[in-house]
Amino acid sequence: MKKTIIDPIDLTVEEIDGLIALADDIMKDRTRYQDVCKHKILGTLFFEPSTRTRLSFESAMLSLGGSVLGFSEASSSSASKGESVMDTVHIVSNYCDIIAMRHPKEGAPLVGSKHCHVPLINAGDGGHNHPTQTLTDLLTIHREKGRLDNMTIGFCGDLKFGRTVHSLLKAMARYENIRMIFISPEELKLPEYLKEDYLDPAHIDYKEVTSLDDVMGELDVLYMTRVQKERFFNEQDYLRLRDTYILDLKKLENAKKDLSILHPLPRVNEITVDVDDDPRAAYFRQAANGRFIRMALILSLLGLDHEVERL
């Protein structure tokens, strides 16, 4: 496995399937893995706010018996003094065994990896990629549906800036018989390069629509996203678009009984709270899965994935 994970396609399908199998094994008996990373240190370099990603990385390392150091915002690092990303990563890699890095600018983790002495994981870079969220999504879909092929997945909301959408579609495009439906307002449509570089070469069957109601009955998986205020330069545009899609129980009346609803979170108002108790709502299970797939990735990148004999 590569030592730098910037994009989900840095991992082969076989490697992803192996990580999912390892995460499943960890979930069966966490105590067997609780000391595998003893004396190992994870550095968390978060130049952008995060709750689930940062805490699940930290929880993953602590659950493996390791330790954590780092910062949760750029203002608490030397970046506030003008230090470059490359220098920050270069220095911190002397103090730890593996790094998880989030940055608001696309490509920053790749730049940082150039002088990094240890494995580096992109924990999200602007609107570009979010590979560990993608692994979380894939683990969740596999656990909910029992497969990663032969399904129709709908992506709804901010498809222009949504790095989780961009990462997941690239990963899913490599599985067999995948159909995709992209649901968004015209202003937040999927970027053309993703269609040209990933969907068209893989001969993915996809369509773009503006109505969620019109396609709800076709979906096996619905991947909801929020309209991201932090990606907009104009607040008026954000306010105009933020309530375009709101998933409630009425909209689910025409959905399949075994639909799986995912959301990378945080949620604002695009899924009403009454949906939370519907068995098709998988987003909180999805968030919980994030710890275990990150445990699997940390073990694999550190070469410790075979330290515990599988059941």
Secondary structure, 3 states (H helix, E strand, C coil): CCCEECCHHHCCHHHHHHHHHHHHHHHHCHHHHCCCCCCCEEEEEECCCCCHHHHHHHHHHHHCCCEEEEECCHHHCHHHHCCCHHHHHHHHCCCCCEEEEEECCCCHHHHHHCCCCCCEEEEEECCCECHHHHHHHHHHHHHHHCCCCCEEEEEECCCCCCHHHHHHHHHHCCCCCEEEEEECCHHHCCCHHHHHHHHCCCCCEEEEECCCCCCHHHCCEEEECCCCHHHCCCHHHHHHHCCCCCECCCHHHHCCCCCEEECCCCCCCCECHHHCCCCCECHHHHHHHHHHHHHHHHHHHCCCCCCCCCC
